[in-house]
Each structure stands twice: as structure tokens, then as C-alpha cells.
């Protein structure tokens, strides 16, 4: 199964249904369109991204305690595959996408629309990689 590694807290926010769009500066993963992919939480923490996500989640009415719990979980889930998702569309990001992406719009950004997210019963340890890579789920793991 194809997989993408996302810096944290982004992977946790996708896996838990808060982030619906993965934003990139390129269309290098156009071959993923219509495919189910694994969402891997990388080891890297994106501090300014966590601050931005906190701001967007608060705008949605997510409580301070729930946001704190999400960010704590994101710190603990690094280095694991957390979910699978279907790439439903790949298109230019717009300002209207900011809430679904939990980040600010920037000219040229590309939105990978993630749907049918299935959170794994338990995070599965995996090394991950930059770019698109292959994940082979354990036989006993439901990977969507």
C-alpha cells in the first residue's frame, strides 16, 4: 500500500478526522488519486503547524482540553502508521480550504483531499520515509 509520512501533529489530526486536506507545494503524488493510502506519523514535530492547528481547531469550537489531548497524542504517536485514507481529489488550495486543512492558504499550494479515513485499531510502528513509499500492513491489521 502506498504511504505518506506527515509531520506531527498533522498525521494525528488526519487520523482523528480533524484535517481533511493534506497540503503540499507540488503535485508529485498525482498517481495517488483515487487510491487508498497509509497515513504515517513521522518523528518530526512541526511546532508552528501545531500552533496553527490549535488556532483553527479553536475557531471550530474544539475545546482547549480536547486540543491539548490531541497534541499530546500526536507527540506520542510519532513513528507509527495511524490510519488509511482515500485520495479523492488533487487540486489547487483556496482560501476557503483553510478550515479543512487547518492551515493558512498560500498561493500555489496543492490540496490532496482525503476521504474515507479509517483509523487503525492501534498505531503500527513503522520507519516511514520522505515522499511516497510502500507500507506492508501486518496480516492481523485492518488497513481499510
C-alpha positions as a Python dict, from the first residue, in 0.01 Angstrom:
ca = {
    (1, 'X'): (0, 0, 0),
    (2, 'X'): (127, 348, -81),
    (3, 'X'): (202, 560, 223),
    (4, 'X'): (279, 923, 301),
    (5, 'X'): (463, 1040, 609),
    (6, 'X'): (324, 1357, 763),
    (7, 'X'): (499, 1561, 1027),
    (8, 'X'): (317, 1569, 1354),
    (9, 'X'): (62, 1684, 1459),
    (10, 'X'): (-77, 1662, 1104),
    (11, 'X'): (-95, 1280, 1085),
    (12, 'X'): (-286, 1251, 1412),
    (13, 'X'): (-526, 1525, 1302),
    (14, 'X'): (-593, 1339, 975),
    (15, 'X'): (-637, 1005, 1155),
    (16, 'X'): (-884, 1155, 1401),
    (17, 'X'): (-1091, 1331, 1137),
    (18, 'X'): (-1000, 1693, 1207),
    (19, 'X'): (-783, 1754, 899),
    (20, 'X'): (-948, 1673, 566),
    (21, 'X'): (-684, 1813, 328),
    (22, 'X'): (-313, 1740, 312),
    (23, 'X'): (-139, 2045, 169),
    (24, 'X'): (176, 2025, -40),
    (25, 'X'): (358, 2267, -267),
    (26, 'X'): (353, 2018, -556),
    (27, 'X'): (151, 1759, -744),
    (28, 'X'): (419, 1490, -724),
    (29, 'X'): (171, 1240, -581),
    (30, 'X'): (-89, 1269, -859),
    (31, 'X'): (-63, 891, -904),
    (32, 'X'): (-235, 851, -566),
    (33, 'X'): (-563, 993, -697),
    (34, 'X'): (-845, 751, -621),
    (35, 'X'): (-619, 523, -417),
    (36, 'X'): (-621, 424, -52),
    (37, 'X'): (-301, 526, 125),
    (38, 'X'): (-149, 476, 468),
    (39, 'X'): (-108, 785, 686),
    (40, 'X'): (223, 766, 874),
    (41, 'X'): (318, 997, 1161),
    (42, 'X'): (678, 1099, 1116),
    (43, 'X'): (916, 1165, 1402),
    (44, 'X'): (940, 1534, 1321),
    (45, 'X'): (729, 1780, 1519),
    (46, 'X'): (601, 2086, 1331),
    (47, 'X'): (577, 2344, 1610),
    (48, 'X'): (439, 2632, 1405),
    (49, 'X'): (195, 2388, 1246),
    (50, 'X'): (75, 2282, 1591),
    (51, 'X'): (15, 2648, 1677),
    (52, 'X'): (-176, 2699, 1352),
    (53, 'X'): (-383, 2384, 1405),
    (54, 'X'): (-464, 2495, 1760),
    (55, 'X'): (-595, 2827, 1622),
    (56, 'X'): (-814, 2662, 1355),
    (57, 'X'): (-947, 2398, 1593),
    (58, 'X'): (-1042, 2668, 1844),
    (59, 'X'): (-1227, 2856, 1566),
    (60, 'X'): (-1428, 2537, 1505),
    (61, 'X'): (-1525, 2530, 1871),
    (62, 'X'): (-1296, 2247, 1978),
    (63, 'X'): (-1227, 2294, 2349),
    (64, 'X'): (-889, 2377, 2498),
    (65, 'X'): (-871, 2043, 2681),
    (66, 'X'): (-954, 1842, 2368),
    (67, 'X'): (-692, 2032, 2167),
    (68, 'X'): (-433, 1967, 2438),
    (69, 'X'): (-519, 1594, 2434),
    (70, 'X'): (-492, 1581, 2053),
    (71, 'X'): (-150, 1744, 2057),
    (72, 'X'): (-30, 1516, 2336),
    (73, 'X'): (-147, 1212, 2138),
    (74, 'X'): (35, 1348, 1832),
    (75, 'X'): (360, 1361, 2030),
    (76, 'X'): (311, 1002, 2145),
    (77, 'X'): (210, 861, 1805),
    (78, 'X'): (524, 961, 1616),
    (79, 'X'): (685, 681, 1416),
    (80, 'X'): (359, 492, 1354),
    (81, 'X'): (105, 433, 1080),
    (82, 'X'): (-218, 570, 1223),
    (83, 'X'): (-482, 538, 952),
    (84, 'X'): (-565, 482, 591),
    (85, 'X'): (-744, 730, 368),
    (86, 'X'): (-860, 759, 9),
    (87, 'X'): (-719, 1041, -203),
    (88, 'X'): (-1042, 1171, -356),
    (89, 'X'): (-910, 1476, -540),
    (90, 'X'): (-594, 1674, -601),
    (91, 'X'): (-649, 2041, -673),
    (92, 'X'): (-529, 2393, -605),
    (93, 'X'): (-589, 2502, -248),
    (94, 'X'): (-818, 2801, -199),
    (95, 'X'): (-873, 3035, 92),
    (96, 'X'): (-1199, 2850, 160),
    (97, 'X'): (-995, 2534, 229),
    (98, 'X'): (-814, 2674, 532),
    (99, 'X'): (-1054, 2527, 789),
    (100, 'X'): (-1047, 2178, 635),
    (101, 'X'): (-667, 2193, 604),
    (102, 'X'): (-612, 2351, 949),
    (103, 'X'): (-360, 2585, 790),
    (104, 'X'): (-330, 2915, 611),
    (105, 'X'): (-370, 2947, 235),
    (106, 'X'): (-64, 3026, 27),
    (107, 'X'): (-56, 3084, -348),
    (108, 'X'): (47, 2767, -531),
    (109, 'X'): (-43, 2522, -255),
    (110, 'X'): (-196, 2192, -365),
    (111, 'X'): (-474, 2022, -168),
    (112, 'X'): (-484, 1643, -152),
    (113, 'X'): (-843, 1573, -50),
    (114, 'X'): (-854, 1283, 198),
    (115, 'X'): (-1175, 1089, 246),
    (116, 'X'): (-1294, 760, 389),
    (117, 'X'): (-1038, 782, 668),
    (118, 'X'): (-1010, 462, 871),
    (119, 'X'): (-819, 496, 1195),
    (120, 'X'): (-626, 180, 1281),
    (121, 'X'): (-730, -3, 1597),
    (122, 'X'): (-381, 69, 1733),
    (123, 'X'): (-91, 264, 1583),
    (124, 'X'): (150, 34, 1395),
    (125, 'X'): (522, 111, 1435),
    (126, 'X'): (686, 193, 1102),
    (127, 'X'): (1001, 375, 999),
    (128, 'X'): (844, 580, 720),
    (129, 'X'): (1025, 776, 452),
    (130, 'X'): (1023, 1105, 268),
    (131, 'X'): (797, 1107, -35),
    (132, 'X'): (571, 825, -140),
    (133, 'X'): (669, 486, -2),
    (134, 'X'): (531, 134, 36),
    (135, 'X'): (383, 12, 364),
    (136, 'X'): (305, -355, 416),
    (137, 'X'): (48, -382, 695),
    (138, 'X'): (77, -672, 939),
    (139, 'X'): (-157, -956, 847),
    (140, 'X'): (-366, -904, 1160),
    (141, 'X'): (-411, -530, 1099),
    (142, 'X'): (-722, -398, 927),
    (143, 'X'): (-586, -141, 683),
    (144, 'X'): (-911, -26, 531),
}
